[in-house]
């Protein structure tokens, strides 16, 4: 029986042996399909490409459109096909991700397939669906691609970040600011440790709860704006339908009736001229909020101005929504046609909302005013008004008068919002408000961004960038110094020693290593914590100013790294016998070139790789580093190390019992091995190597030689003293 069996699925949460990004790695056994490449499976290629014609866009190894289809014709195996089908199903579901790999292992028929996983749950579902689809194409069975894509699309809509949050995260990524999703919703951390910021859609950790509460209270907002000279519509709170009509008479018709604390324009009725209209609107508005406002009606279109950090980031205009009668269709049928516009929908990705009379009391009122109902058939050519202020989605950023932008910015400051959606009504946004009796009607916290990202007319605006630039200064990356350490032996010792030196430099350091999880000098968890989850906890901690992580081979292979890039990456050594056959890593060379190199791959361009010059497999990784390299070695005469110094670069080595930092021909004596307790008077060679690696890492962080000396000379002493206290007998 032809089958594709999933042996193991590994969620790689961060940089891994395949890619810098999160991915899903699946081990598959294709069994007898090893003898059936695609070009000898009858009808397979035709069925697959008819179901997924967009596979033509996959460039594959040819690097050109149609490359994957060419591979199908030549003959390729199910692992490779599974990779591309999984990626394409994700693409069709709205979760793009072009990275994928399929590699055979040393076991016949067993392959590793890796695909980009922006959301693990969605990618898992796409992977299983891809297997079913491929097997159906092989066996010439029917397969409902449309239903599968719809299911995946629903998962993307419900599980992935919304477009407003995603645009901010993408803008942060463009600036190389790392991000971590903190919840199943839209709460996201930008940056690490003490330098992190948090966003929730278009709210930030600078958005105060008080300001948000003020913005929800429209009457209070108006009072505060009026006190600062901001133009607002006259009006007041009312407590009954009769009171609403009295207020309307006092203000002067026409008026607006709306809830005092609702959002998204729900329950807002405008241009009301009769007692019946006002009282009907009052009842409907009360259903949407806790109290009702009656205000002067302002002629013009509604506008939304997005204010970020006191500056105008984007502006959009709304327009009335009409349908045109054809003499045959009812109003309801005409609305159904209107709603077929692909820009209309209930999902966040749609810039325009559908018009649904059952949930639009304002639209029903407009129909009544025109002597119509949902079942009425308007005459051909008759223009039927549904909503006077439709979706605000026409970009007008370039038209906004400077004084209008300044007034909107003032309104945001008065309320106290760092990110605000300021709603104003004006006939002409390019003229000052005072010239046209225009006014600001609302100031909203957490404004939607989609109208600016995908306007129905006009050009998109980089609002995500505006928010990121508001949260981070141009020179800020949101990062903290991260030291990642890998190798076969000594990782835990190096990690603890580096963390101790960083602590002496005055930084609150987080450490996840084989001995436990530490914050500062406090051990919060015992046991092996050299894993993704412990490191992840460190990066979330807002008190942490620097982090040190031990990364073992199994963790790199099965979880990936917890951080996208690091300031310092240390590779201590590769044991000649090092291997992990259970992960199809069969020898030390594969361990070096496929696994341990990951630590060097993620070093930042302004970072440093600290490499063992005495270990050829480690020394060869120097060419992989985007940043600087500091070599360390016991033998100062190692050719690799000497050539490095001749080029004016940095190294740490041992000479005549002294630990030396050298840059070119300039040398600094840090300490002697006799003074370093960890080396037991210089008699333990592997501990000397650990010390040299730690010295190199600390030097890479810019820590002075004096502090490094104190760190390496105190480290063993403190351990010895602690052990002595434990052994000391009690006295009476």
SVG drawing of the C-alpha trace seen along z (x, -y; Angstrom):
<svg xmlns="http://www.w3.org/2000/svg" viewBox="-43 -81 99 83">
<polyline fill="none" stroke="black" stroke-width="0.4" points="0.0,0.0 1.3,-3.4 1.5,-5.6 3.3,-8.6 3.7,-7.9 4.5,-10.7 7.2,-9.5 7.8,-12.7 6.8,-16.3 9.2,-18.9 8.0,-22.4 11.1,-24.6 10.1,-27.8 13.1,-29.9 16.3,-29.8 17.3,-26.2 19.5,-24.2 17.3,-25.0 16.2,-28.7 16.3,-31.8 12.5,-31.6 10.1,-29.3 9.4,-26.1 7.8,-22.7 10.0,-19.7 8.3,-16.4 10.1,-13.0 8.2,-10.9 8.5,-7.3 7.3,-7.0 7.8,-3.2 7.3,-1.7 6.8,-5.2 10.6,-5.4 10.4,-3.4 7.7,-5.7 8.9,-9.2 6.2,-11.5 7.0,-10.9 6.1,-7.2 2.8,-7.7 0.0,-7.5 -1.9,-10.7 -0.5,-12.1 1.1,-15.3 -2.1,-16.2 -4.3,-15.7 -2.1,-17.6 -1.7,-20.6 -5.4,-20.7 -6.2,-20.8 -3.4,-23.3 -2.7,-25.3 -0.9,-28.0 2.0,-25.5 3.2,-27.1 4.5,-30.0 6.9,-27.7 10.4,-28.3 12.0,-25.4 15.7,-24.7 15.4,-26.1 14.9,-29.6 12.2,-30.5 8.5,-30.3 7.3,-26.8 10.5,-25.3 8.6,-22.9 6.4,-21.7 9.5,-20.9 10.8,-18.8 7.4,-16.9 7.9,-16.1 11.5,-15.0 10.5,-12.9 10.6,-13.9 9.7,-12.1 6.7,-12.5 8.7,-14.3 9.6,-17.1 6.0,-17.2 4.6,-17.3 6.8,-20.3 5.4,-22.3 1.8,-21.3 1.9,-22.3 3.4,-25.7 0.8,-26.2 -2.1,-25.3 -0.8,-27.9 -0.5,-30.5 -4.1,-29.9 -5.3,-30.2 -3.6,-33.6 -0.5,-32.5 2.4,-33.1 5.7,-31.4 8.0,-30.4 10.7,-28.5 10.7,-24.7 13.2,-21.9 13.0,-18.1 16.1,-16.0 16.6,-12.3 18.2,-10.7 20.6,-7.8 17.6,-5.4 16.0,-4.5 12.5,-6.0 12.8,-8.3 12.9,-12.0 13.0,-15.2 10.5,-17.8 10.7,-21.3 8.2,-24.2 7.9,-27.7 5.4,-27.8 4.1,-31.3 1.5,-29.6 2.2,-26.0 -1.4,-24.9 -2.2,-26.1 0.9,-24.6 0.2,-21.3 -3.3,-21.3 -1.9,-22.2 0.7,-19.5 -1.9,-16.8 -4.1,-18.1 -1.2,-18.1 -0.5,-14.4 -4.1,-13.5 -4.2,-15.5 -0.9,-14.0 -2.1,-10.4 -5.5,-11.1 -3.7,-12.3 -1.5,-9.2 -4.5,-6.9 -6.7,-8.8 -9.3,-9.5 -11.4,-12.8 -10.2,-15.5 -12.1,-18.7 -9.4,-21.4 -11.8,-24.3 -13.2,-22.9 -9.7,-22.3 -8.6,-25.8 -11.7,-27.2 -11.0,-25.3 -7.4,-26.5 -8.5,-30.1 -10.9,-30.0 -8.0,-28.8 -5.9,-31.7 -8.6,-34.2 -9.3,-32.9 -5.7,-32.0 -3.3,-34.4 -2.6,-38.0 -5.1,-40.5 -3.9,-42.8 -3.6,-45.8 -1.3,-44.0 0.5,-42.2 1.4,-45.4 3.1,-46.7 5.0,-43.4 6.1,-43.4 7.3,-47.0 9.3,-46.0 10.7,-43.1 11.9,-45.5 13.8,-47.3 15.2,-44.0 13.3,-44.4 12.3,-41.0 8.8,-40.1 7.1,-37.6 3.4,-36.8 2.2,-36.8 -1.3,-35.5 -3.7,-33.8 -5.0,-37.3 -3.2,-40.4 -0.9,-41.0 2.7,-41.2 6.0,-42.0 8.5,-43.9 12.0,-43.6 13.5,-41.6 13.9,-42.0 14.2,-45.6 14.1,-47.1 10.8,-45.5 7.6,-47.3 4.1,-45.8 1.3,-46.4 -2.3,-45.2 -3.6,-46.0 -3.1,-49.8 -2.7,-50.2 0.8,-50.3 2.1,-50.0 2.2,-53.9 -1.6,-53.9 -3.0,-54.6 -6.1,-53.0 -7.3,-56.4 -7.0,-57.8 -8.8,-54.8 -11.6,-55.2 -11.9,-58.9 -12.1,-58.1 -15.0,-55.7 -17.0,-58.4 -17.9,-60.6 -19.5,-63.3 -16.4,-63.6 -14.2,-63.6 -16.3,-66.5 -16.0,-68.4 -12.2,-68.1 -11.8,-69.0 -14.1,-72.1 -12.0,-73.3 -9.0,-73.3 -10.7,-75.2 -11.2,-72.2 -14.3,-72.6 -17.0,-70.1 -20.7,-69.8 -23.0,-71.3 -25.0,-68.7 -25.8,-67.0 -26.6,-63.7 -30.3,-62.8 -32.2,-60.4 -35.4,-59.7 -37.0,-59.9 -38.8,-63.0 -35.6,-64.6 -33.9,-63.7 -36.5,-65.7 -36.2,-68.6 -32.4,-68.6 -32.9,-68.5 -35.2,-71.6 -32.7,-73.5 -29.8,-72.6 -31.6,-73.2 -32.5,-70.7 -31.1,-68.6 -29.4,-66.6 -27.4,-63.5 -28.4,-60.9 -25.8,-58.3 -24.6,-56.2 -22.2,-57.9 -19.9,-54.9 -20.3,-52.6 -17.7,-52.0 -17.3,-51.6 -20.3,-53.9 -22.8,-51.5 -26.2,-53.1 -25.3,-56.5 -28.2,-58.3 -27.5,-61.5 -29.5,-64.3 -32.6,-63.8 -35.4,-66.4 -38.5,-65.1 -39.7,-64.1 -40.4,-60.6 -37.0,-60.2 -35.3,-61.5 -37.3,-59.3 -36.8,-56.2 -33.1,-56.8 -32.9,-57.3 -34.3,-53.8 -31.9,-52.2 -28.9,-54.1 -29.7,-53.1 -29.5,-49.5 -25.8,-50.1 -24.6,-52.0 -25.3,-52.9 -26.5,-56.5 -27.4,-58.7 -26.1,-61.9 -27.9,-64.4 -25.6,-66.7 -25.8,-69.3 -25.7,-67.8 -22.6,-68.8 -22.8,-68.8 -20.1,-67.0 -18.4,-63.6 -16.9,-61.7 -13.1,-61.6 -10.8,-59.4 -7.3,-60.9 -4.8,-58.5 -2.5,-60.3 0.6,-58.5 2.9,-60.1 1.4,-63.5 1.8,-63.4 -0.7,-62.7 0.1,-59.2 -2.9,-58.8 -6.4,-60.1 -9.4,-58.5 -12.8,-59.8 -16.2,-58.1 -19.0,-58.6 -22.7,-57.8 -23.7,-54.3 -26.3,-54.1 -27.9,-51.4 -29.4,-52.2 -32.8,-50.8 -33.3,-48.7 -37.1,-48.5 -37.0,-44.8 -35.0,-44.1 -36.0,-44.7 -33.9,-46.9 -32.8,-43.7 -31.7,-42.2 -29.8,-45.3 -28.0,-45.3 -27.0,-41.6 -25.4,-42.7 -23.7,-45.6 -22.3,-43.1 -20.7,-41.0 -17.9,-43.6 -14.8,-41.7 -13.8,-44.6 -16.8,-44.1 -16.8,-41.5 -16.8,-40.8 -13.2,-39.8 -10.5,-42.1 -8.9,-41.9 -12.0,-43.6 -11.7,-47.4 -15.5,-47.8 -18.3,-46.3 -21.2,-44.5 -24.6,-46.3 -26.9,-44.1 -30.3,-45.7 -31.0,-43.5 -28.0,-45.0 -28.2,-48.5 -31.1,-50.4 -29.7,-53.6 -30.1,-52.1 -33.7,-51.0 -34.5,-54.6 -33.1,-56.0 -35.3,-53.7 -38.4,-54.8 -37.5,-58.4 -37.6,-57.6 -40.9,-55.7 -39.2,-52.4 -38.7,-49.0 -36.4,-46.1 -39.0,-44.5 -39.8,-47.6 -38.7,-47.7 -37.2,-51.1 -37.8,-52.5 -35.0,-52.1 -32.3,-54.7 -33.6,-55.8 -30.8,-56.4 -31.6,-54.9 -29.6,-56.1 -28.7,-53.4 -26.2,-55.1 -25.2,-58.7 -21.7,-57.9 -20.5,-54.7 -17.2,-53.0 -14.3,-55.4 -11.9,-54.0 -10.9,-56.6 -7.4,-57.8 -7.1,-61.6 -3.9,-61.9 -2.3,-64.3 -5.3,-66.6 -5.4,-67.3 -4.9,-71.0 -2.0,-71.5 -4.3,-73.3 -6.7,-70.3 -3.8,-67.9 -2.7,-70.1 -6.2,-70.2 -6.5,-66.4 -3.1,-66.0 -4.3,-68.4 -7.4,-66.3 -5.3,-63.1 -3.1,-64.9 -6.1,-66.3 -7.5,-62.8 -4.1,-61.4 -3.7,-58.9 -0.4,-58.2 -2.2,-56.4 -5.6,-57.8 -8.3,-57.7 -9.7,-61.2 -13.1,-61.4 -14.2,-64.7 -17.0,-65.8 -16.1,-68.3 -17.1,-69.2 -13.6,-69.8 -10.6,-68.4 -8.2,-70.7 -9.7,-73.8 -9.5,-74.9 -12.4,-73.6 -13.5,-77.0 -14.2,-78.1 -16.9,-75.4 -18.3,-74.9 -16.7,-71.5 -15.9,-69.7 -14.3,-66.7 -17.0,-64.2 -14.9,-61.4 -11.4,-60.4 -10.9,-56.7 -8.3,-54.4 -7.1,-51.3 -8.1,-52.6 -8.4,-50.1 -5.6,-50.4 -7.1,-48.4 -8.7,-51.5 -5.2,-53.0 -3.6,-49.7 -6.2,-48.7 -8.2,-51.8 -11.0,-51.4 -9.5,-54.4 -6.1,-56.0 -2.7,-54.6 -1.9,-52.6 -0.1,-54.3 2.8,-52.9 0.9,-53.1 2.7,-50.1 6.1,-51.9 4.7,-55.1 3.7,-53.1 7.1,-51.3 9.0,-54.6 6.9,-56.1 7.8,-53.2 11.5,-53.0 14.0,-55.7 15.8,-55.4 18.9,-53.9 16.9,-51.5 16.5,-47.8 14.6,-46.7 17.4,-44.1 19.4,-43.3 22.9,-41.7 22.4,-38.0 25.2,-35.4 24.5,-32.0 26.8,-29.1 27.1,-25.8 29.6,-23.0 30.1,-19.4 31.7,-20.1 31.9,-22.9 28.8,-24.9 27.3,-25.1 30.5,-26.3 31.1,-28.9 27.5,-30.1 27.6,-30.5 31.0,-32.2 29.9,-34.7 26.7,-35.4 28.8,-36.1 31.0,-38.6 28.0,-40.4 26.5,-40.6 29.7,-42.2 29.4,-44.8 26.2,-46.0 23.6,-44.4 20.7,-42.2 21.3,-39.1 19.1,-36.1 20.7,-32.7 19.2,-29.5 21.7,-26.6 22.2,-23.0 22.3,-23.9 19.0,-25.8 17.3,-29.1 18.7,-32.1 17.7,-35.8 20.6,-37.8 22.2,-35.6 18.9,-33.9 18.2,-30.4 14.5,-30.2 14.5,-26.7 16.8,-23.8 17.8,-21.1 18.6,-21.3 17.1,-24.5 19.2,-24.7 16.1,-24.7 13.8,-27.0 11.1,-27.4 13.5,-28.6 15.3,-30.9 11.9,-32.2 11.1,-33.1 14.2,-35.1 13.4,-37.2 10.0,-38.0 11.3,-39.3 11.2,-43.1 13.9,-43.3 16.5,-41.4 19.3,-43.7 21.4,-40.9 20.9,-37.2 23.1,-34.1 21.8,-30.9 23.3,-27.4 22.2,-25.7 22.6,-21.9 22.5,-20.0 19.2,-18.3 17.5,-21.6 18.8,-23.2 17.5,-20.2 14.1,-19.7 13.1,-23.3 15.3,-25.8 16.8,-28.9 14.7,-31.1 16.2,-34.3 16.5,-35.4 19.9,-37.0 22.5,-37.4 25.3,-39.8 27.8,-37.0 27.8,-33.4 30.3,-30.9 31.2,-27.5 33.4,-25.8 34.4,-22.6 33.2,-19.6 34.1,-16.2 35.4,-13.9 32.9,-11.3 30.0,-13.7 26.9,-12.4 23.1,-12.1 22.1,-9.2 18.5,-9.4 18.3,-12.8 20.2,-11.4 23.4,-13.4 25.9,-10.6 29.3,-12.2 31.2,-15.2 31.5,-16.8 27.7,-16.8 27.3,-18.0 29.5,-21.0 28.2,-21.9 24.5,-21.2 23.9,-21.8 26.5,-23.8 27.0,-26.3 23.4,-27.6 24.9,-29.5 27.3,-31.3 24.7,-31.9 22.6,-34.1 25.4,-36.4 24.4,-40.0 26.5,-42.0 27.8,-44.1 28.2,-41.1 31.0,-38.6 31.5,-34.9 33.9,-33.4 35.5,-30.3 38.0,-27.7 41.0,-28.1 42.4,-24.7 39.4,-22.8 39.5,-22.8 35.7,-22.1 35.0,-25.1 37.6,-27.4 36.2,-26.7 32.9,-28.4 34.6,-31.8 33.6,-32.4 29.9,-31.9 29.8,-34.8 28.2,-38.1 30.1,-39.9 33.5,-39.9 35.4,-36.7 37.4,-36.4 39.5,-33.2 40.5,-31.6 43.0,-28.8 45.4,-27.3 48.2,-27.2 49.1,-30.8 51.0,-29.5 48.1,-27.8 48.3,-28.9 44.7,-30.0 45.1,-32.2 48.4,-33.7 47.0,-34.6 44.0,-36.1 46.3,-38.4 48.4,-39.3 45.3,-40.7 44.8,-42.9 41.9,-41.0 41.2,-39.8 42.1,-36.6 42.4,-35.2 45.1,-32.7 47.4,-31.3 51.1,-32.2 53.5,-31.3 50.5,-30.6 48.9,-34.0 45.5,-34.7 46.1,-37.2 43.7,-39.4 45.3,-40.4 44.2,-42.7 46.8,-42.5 50.2,-43.0 48.6,-44.8 48.3,-42.6 46.6,-42.8 47.3,-40.4 44.0,-39.5 45.0,-37.0 47.1,-33.9 45.8,-30.4 47.2,-30.0 44.8,-32.8 41.8,-31.2 40.3,-28.6 38.3,-26.9 41.5,-25.7 42.9,-24.1 46.2,-25.9 46.2,-25.4 46.1,-21.6 42.7,-21.1 43.1,-21.8 39.4,-21.7 38.6,-24.3 41.3,-26.6 39.5,-26.4 36.2,-27.2 37.8,-30.3 39.3,-31.5 36.0,-31.2 34.3,-33.1 36.9,-35.8 36.4,-36.1 32.6,-36.4 32.9,-39.1 35.4,-41.0 33.1,-40.8 30.5,-42.5 32.9,-45.4 33.5,-44.5 36.8,-45.7 39.8,-43.5 39.6,-44.4 36.0,-43.2 36.8,-40.1 39.7,-39.4 37.5,-39.8 34.9,-37.5 37.2,-34.6 39.2,-34.9 36.1,-35.0 34.0,-32.4 35.6,-29.3 36.2,-31.0 32.5,-31.6 31.8,-28.0 34.4,-26.7 33.1,-29.0 29.5,-27.8 30.6,-24.2 32.5,-25.0 29.4,-26.4 27.5,-23.3 30.2,-21.0 30.7,-23.1 29.4,-21.3 26.9,-23.0 28.3,-24.3 26.4,-24.9"/>
</svg>
